[in-house]
Amino acid sequence: MTPRESYRGERLGDVVAWMGKLLPDVHRELHRVNVLGDVVAIELSIQGTFLGPFETPAGVIQPTGAELDIPTADFWYVRDGKIQEFNCHIGMTAMFAQMGVLPDFASAVTASVAER
């Protein structure tokens, strides 16, 4: 799962499975719903308790029990009454901060200096 992914066909359920593993009590609070022709744009929050492991390229972040309230925007593309595409934009920076995963600016600065 990346901050912005597109889901089509069989992959439409992937985001639900991923969130359900990370936040077993996951729920979505809808703030605004706008319909623009065949596009449904939704501003929402994904909420739940960080009880599942979070896999990263550096290893697994173990759950902390933190309550998460993640800002999110969803775009649903509908044609002939069927979902053709679902794009989910998750506020990953806010999510990481709420999980207690703070950025390692010192390593990023050291790496950028070394690349020069």
C-alpha positions in Angstrom: 0.0 0.0 0.0 1.3 3.4 -1.0 0.0 6.9 -0.2 -1.9 6.9 -3.5 -2.9 3.7 -5.3 -5.5 2.9 -7.9 -7.7 -0.2 -7.5 -9.5 -1.9 -10.4 -11.3 -5.2 -10.9 -10.2 -7.8 -8.4 -7.9 -5.3 -6.6 -10.9 -3.2 -5.4 -10.9 -5.3 -2.1 -7.2 -4.9 -1.5 -7.4 -1.6 0.4 -10.1 -3.0 2.7 -8.1 -6.1 3.5 -4.9 -4.0 4.2 -6.7 -1.5 6.4 -8.5 -4.3 8.2 -5.2 -5.9 9.1 -3.7 -2.7 10.3 -6.8 -1.4 12.1 -9.1 -4.3 13.0 -11.8 -1.9 14.2 -11.5 0.3 11.1 -14.3 2.6 10.2 -14.7 5.6 7.9 -16.2 8.9 8.8 -17.5 10.8 5.7 -17.1 14.5 5.8 -18.2 15.6 2.3 -19.5 13.7 -0.7 -19.6 15.4 -4.1 -20.9 13.9 -7.3 -19.4 15.3 -10.5 -20.9 13.4 -13.4 -19.4 9.9 -13.3 -17.0 10.8 -10.4 -17.8 10.6 -6.7 -15.3 12.6 -4.6 -15.3 11.9 -0.9 -13.5 13.7 1.9 -13.3 11.4 4.9 -11.3 10.1 7.8 -10.2 6.5 8.2 -10.3 5.8 12.0 -9.3 2.8 14.1 -6.8 1.4 16.5 -3.3 0.5 15.4 -3.4 -3.2 16.4 -1.9 -4.9 13.4 1.7 -5.0 12.1 2.7 -2.4 9.5 5.1 -3.8 7.0 7.7 -1.4 5.6 10.8 -1.8 3.4 12.9 -1.5 6.5 11.0 -4.1 8.5 7.7 -4.4 10.4 6.5 -1.7 12.8 4.8 -3.4 15.6 1.3 -2.1 16.7 1.1 0.4 19.5 -2.6 0.6 20.2 -2.7 4.2 19.1 -6.0 5.6 18.0 -5.7 6.8 14.4 -7.8 9.4 12.6 -6.3 9.6 9.1 -7.4 12.3 6.6 -8.3 10.7 3.3 -9.8 11.5 -0.1 -11.4 8.9 -2.3 -12.4 9.2 -5.9 -14.8 6.6 -7.4 -15.3 6.5 -11.1 -18.6 4.9 -12.1 -19.9 4.0 -15.5 -23.2 2.3 -16.3 -23.8 1.9 -12.6 -20.6 0.0 -12.0 -17.4 1.0 -10.3 -14.6 1.2 -12.9 -11.9 2.6 -10.7 -11.3 3.6 -7.1 -8.4 6.0 -6.2 -7.6 6.4 -2.5 -5.4 9.2 -1.3 -4.3 8.5 2.3 -2.7 11.2 4.5 0.3 9.1 5.2 2.3 11.8 7.0 -0.6 12.3 9.5 -1.0 8.5 9.8 2.7 8.0 10.6 2.7 10.8 13.2 -0.3 9.3 14.9 1.4 5.8 14.9 4.4 7.4 16.5 6.6 6.9 13.4 8.5 10.1 13.2 10.6 11.1 10.2 14.4 10.5 10.4 15.5 13.9 9.1 19.1 13.5 10.2 19.5 10.3 8.1 17.9 12.0 5.1 20.2 15.1 5.4 23.3 12.8 5.8 22.2 10.8 2.7 21.6 13.9 0.6 25.0 15.4 1.6 26.8 12.1 0.7 25.1 12.1 -2.7 26.7 15.4 -3.7 
